[in-house]
Amino acid sequence: YFVRLCLDKILLQCVLQSRTLSGADAINALRPFYFAVHPDFFGQHPKEREVNENSLKRLNGYLENLQKPGFRSFKPTQLTFYVREREPNSSNVQESFSASGFRAVSFTLHTRDLLSTVLDILNSCSLSTEHVRSLNVNSQPHKETKSTVNRPIKWDKTYYSFTGFKDPEEELEQAQRVETTLISWLDDNEASAVKKLKKSLPLRKELERLKIELSHELQLSDIRWQRSWGIAHRCSQLHSLGRLVQQRPEILKNVKGRTVVFTDRSGMSAAGHIMLGTMDVHHHWTKIFERLPNYYKLQKRLLLLEDRISQLLGGIQVIYIEELQPLWTLEEYYETLNSFYNKLRDSRLPFHPRSLRGLQMILESDRYAPSLHEFGHFMIPTVCDPAALQWFIFAKAQEARENLKRKEEMMITEKELISISKERFSLDRLYKEPSVSSAQMIDCCKRLLEESLPYLQGMHLCISHFYSVLQDGDLCIPWNWK
């Protein structure tokens, strides 16, 4: 007992003399990192945006845990972020370069103090750490180390035996040796997910009630959310819309048959959906509803423009796919189409009328070379050279038709497997994130059906790229689980 008291006293003195960092200082120090990976800057890259958004949620949870009084136990957390492409460096951080021009950076958090965590994140993303020295930190400048754990003092193994504390080096080594499997992860997280799910059930019922009532009252086609906000957040947004309906019912007469999407900004989307910015007040929403007649006129002009582009390209259909394209406003998409149309009209490409009927294309503003998607639609850059575009479409037309046919078969297979899996495991809901392809979903469901998983009964299962328990009890598992 005396030895333990002495060790605790020594530990306290070391902590008081070691590097310290407040939560506010940590946020300030990470500003360059947040700016480099923030989802709002990835509007034209849905996959990268979703990965960064999910990783930021897990990172914020890790930082919050570090600031909790008496926090001791932790699990190493692996994160992946897409950052602006730079020159590849020689660091030992796992990096890969995506086709959209971003660098994928993966690293594992295993530090126990804010300062070391902040510095590790910045170093992993090749960001400067000079500004951290200007913060109010009682320490010498941090030096990079190749050791597996970044700690101000290395304790002898006997210390952990006496105090009962967990040895972080042993925990990290064990986590690296043992690969996470679906069964082991469900064993560890099922109880937490069940608890969160039960707590969220009343709110889920309230959300469904509000959605049905508003859809019926306004005669809406659907109500959606762009982001994976929590149930409480969604209920709050529907309550706000309900209050507006009560206060200004006359301005909502033009929404019949439309889809309302709660997103980051207000307006009308390229797909013709009414966007309500979650950060906007009722005044902004009111203006959007008042402008709907003008939006509908612009939408008709946009459809006419798509038809003219189709005629110039041999009957190929111009489409807009929400999951693959940026969330353009109607005005932005119209300007993009108009610019592309003028370029095509001036080039006078010799496409035979209706020779490409049945094929599809989408416009992209962040590429320079055309490509063919696995689902059969052409991905055409707005700045594409007309001659190169003509050659590419002719060369890939037959492959595009085959891919379109395979897409229809794949969609049917995916829908059937989701239904079978949901029934087999008595799931309340089975869905996937937009960044998970149909091929990945099919592979995931086929392998799930080979397993016995009683843990999933009554749960909400999301197929994603990582393991996580969401705040409302949804279970996220990677599509390529082991």
C-alpha positions in Angstrom: 0.0 0.0 0.0 2.8 2.4 0.9 4.6 1.6 -2.4 1.4 2.3 -4.3 1.0 5.7 -2.5 4.5 6.6 -3.4 4.1 5.7 -7.0 0.8 7.7 -7.2 2.6 10.7 -5.8 5.4 10.4 -8.3 2.9 10.0 -11.1 1.0 13.2 -10.0 4.2 15.2 -9.9 5.1 14.0 -13.4 1.7 14.8 -14.7 1.9 18.3 -13.3 5.3 18.9 -14.9 4.5 17.2 -18.2 3.0 18.7 -21.3 -0.6 19.8 -20.9 -3.1 21.1 -23.4 -6.6 22.4 -22.9 -9.5 21.3 -25.0 -9.8 24.8 -26.6 -6.1 24.8 -27.4 -6.4 21.4 -29.0 -9.2 22.7 -31.3 -7.1 25.8 -32.2 -4.1 23.6 -32.9 -6.1 21.3 -35.2 -7.6 24.1 -37.3 -5.3 23.5 -40.3 -6.3 19.8 -40.1 -10.0 20.5 -39.9 -9.7 22.9 -42.9 -7.9 20.3 -44.9 -10.4 17.5 -44.4 -13.7 19.3 -43.6 -16.6 17.6 -45.5 -18.0 20.9 -46.7 -14.9 21.3 -49.0 -15.6 18.0 -50.7 -19.0 18.8 -52.2 -18.1 17.4 -55.7 -16.7 14.2 -54.2 -19.5 12.4 -52.3 -17.3 9.3 -51.3 -14.4 11.3 -49.9 -16.8 13.7 -48.1 -18.7 10.8 -46.4 -15.4 9.1 -45.3 -14.1 12.4 -43.8 -17.4 13.1 -42.1 -17.5 9.7 -40.5 -13.9 9.8 -39.4 -14.4 13.3 -37.9 -17.2 12.0 -35.8 -14.9 9.2 -34.4 -12.0 11.6 -33.9 -14.2 14.1 -32.0 -15.4 11.2 -29.7 -11.8 10.2 -29.1 -10.8 13.8 -28.2 -13.8 14.1 -25.9 -12.9 10.9 -24.0 -9.3 12.2 -23.5 -10.8 15.2 -21.6 -13.1 13.2 -19.3 -11.9 13.2 -15.7 -10.4 9.9 -14.7 -10.3 8.5 -18.2 -7.9 5.6 -18.3 -8.9 2.8 -20.6 -9.1 3.3 -24.3 -9.0 1.4 -27.6 -6.6 2.3 -30.4 -8.7 4.0 -33.1 -7.8 3.8 -36.8 -9.0 6.7 -38.9 -8.9 7.4 -42.6 -9.1 10.9 -44.1 -8.9 12.3 -47.6 -6.7 15.4 -47.9 -5.7 17.7 -50.8 -3.1 15.9 -52.8 0.6 16.7 -52.1 3.9 15.2 -53.0 4.2 11.7 -51.6 6.5 11.6 -48.6 8.6 8.9 -47.1 6.7 8.7 -43.8 5.5 5.4 -42.5 1.9 6.5 -42.7 -0.3 4.4 -45.0 -1.1 6.6 -48.0 -2.9 6.1 -51.3 -4.0 8.5 -54.0 -7.6 8.5 -55.2 -8.7 9.0 -58.8 -10.4 12.3 -57.8 -7.0 13.8 -56.9 -7.0 13.4 -53.1 -4.6 11.6 -50.8 -6.0 9.0 -48.5 -4.2 9.0 -45.1 -4.7 6.3 -42.6 -3.3 6.4 -39.0 -4.0 4.9 -35.6 -4.7 7.0 -32.5 -3.3 5.5 -29.3 -2.0 8.5 -27.3 -3.4 9.3 -23.8 -3.0 13.1 -23.8 -4.3 15.9 -26.1 -1.0 17.4 -27.1 0.5 14.1 -28.3 -2.8 13.3 -30.1 -2.8 16.7 -31.8 0.8 16.4 -32.9 0.4 12.9 -34.2 -2.6 13.9 -36.3 -0.8 16.9 -37.8 2.3 14.9 -38.5 0.4 12.1 -40.1 -1.3 14.5 -42.5 2.1 16.2 -43.3 0.8 19.5 -41.8 3.0 22.0 -39.9 3.3 21.7 -36.1 5.1 25.1 -35.7 1.9 26.9 -34.5 1.4 24.4 -31.7 4.5 25.8 -29.9 2.8 29.2 -29.6 0.1 27.7 -27.4 0.2 27.7 -23.6 1.9 24.4 -23.2 4.4 23.7 -20.4 6.9 21.6 -22.2 9.8 21.5 -24.5 9.0 21.4 -28.2 7.6 18.0 -29.2 10.1 15.7 -30.9 8.9 13.1 -33.3 9.6 9.6 -32.1 9.4 6.2 -33.7 8.2 4.5 -30.5 4.8 2.9 -30.6 3.4 5.0 -27.8 4.0 8.8 -27.3 4.3 9.3 -23.5 6.3 11.8 -21.4 7.6 8.9 -19.2 8.0 5.2 -19.6 6.9 3.2 -16.6 8.3 -0.1 -15.5 6.0 -3.1 -15.8 5.8 -3.4 -12.0 4.0 0.0 -11.8 1.0 -1.4 -13.7 1.0 -4.5 -11.5 0.8 -2.4 -8.3 -1.6 0.3 -9.5 -3.9 -1.9 -11.6 -3.6 0.6 -14.5 -3.5 -0.9 -18.1 -0.2 -0.8 -19.9 -0.8 1.2 -23.1 2.0 -0.5 -24.9 0.6 -4.0 -24.2 -2.9 -2.8 -25.3 -1.5 -1.4 -28.6 0.5 -4.5 -29.3 -2.5 -6.7 -28.6 -4.7 -4.6 -30.8 -2.2 -4.8 -33.6 -1.8 -8.6 -33.3 -5.5 -9.4 -33.1 -7.4 -8.4 -36.2 -11.0 -7.3 -35.6 -13.5 -9.8 -36.7 -17.3 -9.4 -37.1 -18.0 -11.9 -34.4 -15.6 -10.4 -31.8 -16.7 -6.9 -32.6 -20.4 -7.8 -32.2 -19.5 -9.6 -28.9 -18.0 -6.3 -27.6 -20.5 -3.9 -28.9 -23.9 -5.6 -29.0 -24.9 -4.5 -25.5 -24.0 -0.9 -26.1 -26.0 -0.9 -29.4 -29.0 -2.5 -27.8 -29.0 0.1 -25.0 -28.7 3.1 -27.5 -31.4 1.6 -29.8 -33.9 1.1 -27.0 -33.3 4.7 -25.9 -33.9 6.0 -29.4 -37.1 4.0 -30.1 -39.5 6.7 -28.8 -37.8 9.3 -30.9 -37.8 7.0 -33.9 -41.6 6.7 -33.6 -41.9 10.4 -33.2 -39.8 11.0 -36.3 -42.0 8.6 -38.4 -45.2 10.2 -37.1 -43.9 13.7 -38.0 -42.7 12.6 -41.4 -46.1 11.0 -42.3 -48.1 13.9 -41.0 -46.1 16.6 -42.9 -45.9 14.5 -46.1 -49.7 14.1 -46.0 -50.5 17.7 -45.1 -48.2 19.1 -47.8 -48.8 16.2 -50.3 -45.0 15.7 -50.5 -43.5 12.9 -52.5 -40.8 12.3 -49.8 -38.8 13.9 -47.0 -35.0 13.1 -47.0 -31.8 14.1 -45.3 -28.5 14.6 -47.0 -26.4 13.9 -43.9 -26.5 11.0 -41.4 -27.9 13.3 -38.6 -29.1 11.7 -35.4 -32.8 11.0 -34.8 -33.2 13.9 -32.3 -31.7 16.3 -34.9 -34.1 15.1 -37.6 -37.1 15.5 -35.3 -36.1 19.0 -34.5 -35.9 19.8 -38.2 -39.4 18.4 -38.9 -40.8 20.4 -35.9 -39.3 23.5 -37.4 -41.0 22.8 -40.8 -44.2 22.0 -39.0 -44.2 25.4 -37.2 -43.6 27.1 -40.6 -46.6 25.3 -42.0 -48.8 26.6 -39.1 -47.5 30.2 -39.4 -47.4 30.5 -43.2 -49.6 27.9 -44.8 -50.2 30.0 -47.9 -46.6 29.8 -49.1 -46.6 26.0 -49.1 -49.3 25.6 -51.8 -46.7 24.9 -54.5 -44.9 22.0 -52.9 -47.3 19.3 -54.0 -45.6 16.2 -55.3 -42.1 17.5 -54.5 -39.3 16.0 -52.3 -38.0 18.1 -49.4 -34.3 17.5 -48.5 -32.7 18.9 -45.3 -29.2 19.8 -46.2 -26.4 22.4 -45.8 -28.0 25.2 -47.9 -31.4 26.3 -49.1 -32.6 26.3 -52.7 -33.7 23.8 -55.3 -31.3 21.0 -56.2 -30.3 19.9 -59.7 -32.6 16.9 -59.2 -35.6 19.2 -58.6 -35.8 18.7 -54.8 -36.6 21.5 -52.4 -33.5 22.0 -50.2 -33.9 23.4 -46.7 -30.6 24.5 -45.0 -30.5 23.2 -41.5 -28.6 26.3 -40.4 -31.1 28.7 -42.0 -33.9 30.4 -40.1 -37.6 30.4 -41.1 -37.1 33.6 -43.0 -34.7 31.9 -45.5 -37.0 28.9 -45.9 -40.0 31.2 -46.5 -38.1 32.9 -49.4 -37.4 29.5 -51.0 -41.0 28.5 -50.9 -42.0 31.9 -52.3 -39.5 31.4 -55.2 -40.8 28.0 -56.2 -42.8 29.2 -59.3 -39.5 30.7 -60.6 -37.6 27.5 -59.9 -40.2 25.5 -61.8 -39.7 27.7 -64.8 -36.0 27.3 -64.7 -36.4 23.6 -64.3 -38.4 23.5 -67.6 -35.6 25.4 -69.3 -33.1 23.0 -67.9 -35.0 19.9 -69.2 -35.1 21.6 -72.6 -31.3 22.2 -72.5 -30.7 18.5 -71.6 -32.8 17.5 -74.7 -30.8 19.8 -76.9 -27.5 18.3 -75.7 -29.0 14.8 -76.3 -29.8 15.7 -79.9 -26.2 16.9 -80.5 -24.8 13.7 -79.1 -26.8 11.2 -81.1 -29.7 10.7 -78.5 -27.6 9.9 -75.4 -29.6 10.8 -72.3 -28.2 13.5 -69.9 -29.0 12.4 -66.3 -28.2 13.6 -62.8 -27.2 11.0 -60.1 -27.3 12.4 -56.6 -25.0 9.7 -55.1 -22.2 10.4 -57.7 -22.5 14.1 -58.4 -22.1 17.2 -56.2 -25.2 18.6 -54.6 -25.6 21.4 -57.3 -28.3 23.9 -57.0 -30.7 24.2 -60.0 -28.9 27.5 -61.0 -25.4 26.0 -60.8 -26.5 22.9 -62.8 -28.2 25.0 -65.5 -25.0 27.1 -65.9 -22.9 24.0 -66.3 -25.3 22.5 -68.9 -25.5 25.7 -70.8 -21.7 26.1 -71.0 -21.4 22.5 -72.2 -24.1 22.9 -74.7 -22.5 26.0 -76.2 -19.2 24.2 -76.6 -20.9 21.2 -78.3 -22.9 23.4 -80.6 -19.9 25.3 -81.8 -17.9 22.1 -82.4 -20.6 20.5 -84.6 -19.7 16.9 -83.8 -21.0 14.4 -86.6 -23.1 12.1 -84.4 -25.8 10.3 -86.4 -29.3 11.2 -85.0 -30.5 8.6 -82.4 -27.5 6.4 -82.9 -26.8 6.5 -79.2 -30.3 6.2 -77.8 -30.5 4.1 -74.6 -27.1 5.3 -73.4 -26.7 7.8 -70.5 -24.1 10.4 -69.4 -23.5 12.7 -66.4 -21.5 15.9 -66.4 -18.5 16.4 -64.1 -16.7 19.6 -63.3 -13.6 18.2 -61.6 -12.2 15.9 -64.3 -10.4 16.4 -67.6 -10.8 13.0 -69.3 -14.0 11.1 -70.0 -14.6 7.7 -68.4 -17.2 4.9 -68.3 -18.8 4.0 -65.0 -19.3 0.4 -64.0 -23.1 1.0 -64.2 -22.9 2.0 -67.8 -23.2 5.8 -67.8 -20.5 8.0 -69.4 -18.8 10.5 -67.0 -18.1 13.5 -69.2 -16.0 16.5 -68.0 -17.4 19.9 -68.8 -14.0 20.9 -70.2 -13.6 17.8 -72.3 -12.2 18.3 -75.8 -15.1 17.6 -78.3 -13.0 15.5 -80.6 -11.7 13.3 -77.8 -15.3 13.0 -76.5 -16.6 11.8 -79.8 -13.8 9.1 -80.1 -14.4 7.9 -76.5 -18.1 7.6 -76.9 -17.8 5.6 -80.2 -15.2 3.3 -78.7 -17.1 2.6 -75.5 -20.7 2.5 -76.7 -21.0 -1.3 -76.8 -19.4 -1.7 -73.4 -21.7 1.0 -72.0 -24.8 -1.0 -73.2 -23.5 -4.2 -71.6 -22.8 -2.3 -68.3 -26.3 -0.8 -68.3 -27.8 -4.3 -68.7 -25.5 -5.7 -65.9 -26.6 -2.8 -63.7 -30.3 -3.8 -63.9 -29.4 -7.4 -63.0 -27.2 -6.2 -60.1 -29.8 -3.9 -58.7 -32.4 -6.8 -58.7 -29.9 -9.1 -57.0 -29.0 -6.5 -54.4 -32.6 -5.9 -53.5 -33.3 -9.6 -53.2 -30.2 -10.2 -51.0 -31.1 -7.3 -48.7 -34.7 -8.7 -48.3 -33.4 -12.2 -47.6 -30.7 -11.0 -45.1 -33.2 -8.8 -43.3 -35.6 -11.7 -42.9 -32.9 -14.3 -42.0 -31.4 -12.2 -39.2 -34.7 -10.6 -38.1 -33.3 -7.2 -38.7 -35.5 -4.2 -38.2 -33.5 -2.4 -40.9 -30.7 -3.2 -43.3 -29.2 -0.4 -45.4 -25.9 0.8 -46.9 -24.0 4.1 -47.1 -24.0 5.8 -50.5 -20.2 5.2 -50.8 -20.8 1.4 -50.8 -21.3 0.1 -54.3 -23.9 -2.5 -55.3 -21.2 -5.1 -56.0 -19.8 -4.5 -52.5 -23.2 -4.8 -50.9 -24.0 -8.0 -52.8 -20.7 -9.6 -51.7 -21.3 -8.5 -48.1 -24.8 -10.0 -47.9 -23.8 -13.2 -49.5 -21.1 -13.8 -46.9 -23.4 -12.7 -44.0 -25.9 -15.3 -45.1 -23.3 -18.0 -44.5 -23.0 -17.0 -40.8 -25.1 -17.5 -37.7 -25.6 -14.1 -36.1 -28.2 -14.1 -33.3 -26.8 -10.7 -32.2 -28.6 -8.9 -35.0 -32.2 -9.7 -34.1 -34.2 -6.5 -34.0 -31.2 -4.3 -34.8 -30.5 -1.6 -37.4 -27.5 -2.7 -39.6 -25.6 -0.3 -41.8 -23.1 -1.6 -44.3 -20.2 0.9 -44.4 -16.4 1.0 -44.6 -15.7 0.8 -40.8 -17.0 -0.6 -37.5 -19.0 1.8 -35.4 -22.0 2.0 -33.1 -24.0 5.2 -34.1 -25.5 7.4 -31.4 -29.0 6.0 -32.0 -27.9 2.3 -31.8 -27.3 1.5 -35.5 -24.5 -1.0 -36.0 -22.0 -0.1 -38.8 -19.9 -2.8 -40.2 -17.4 -2.7 -43.2 -18.7 -4.4 -46.3 -15.5 -6.5 -46.4 -15.7 -7.7 -42.8 -13.5 -10.6 -41.7 
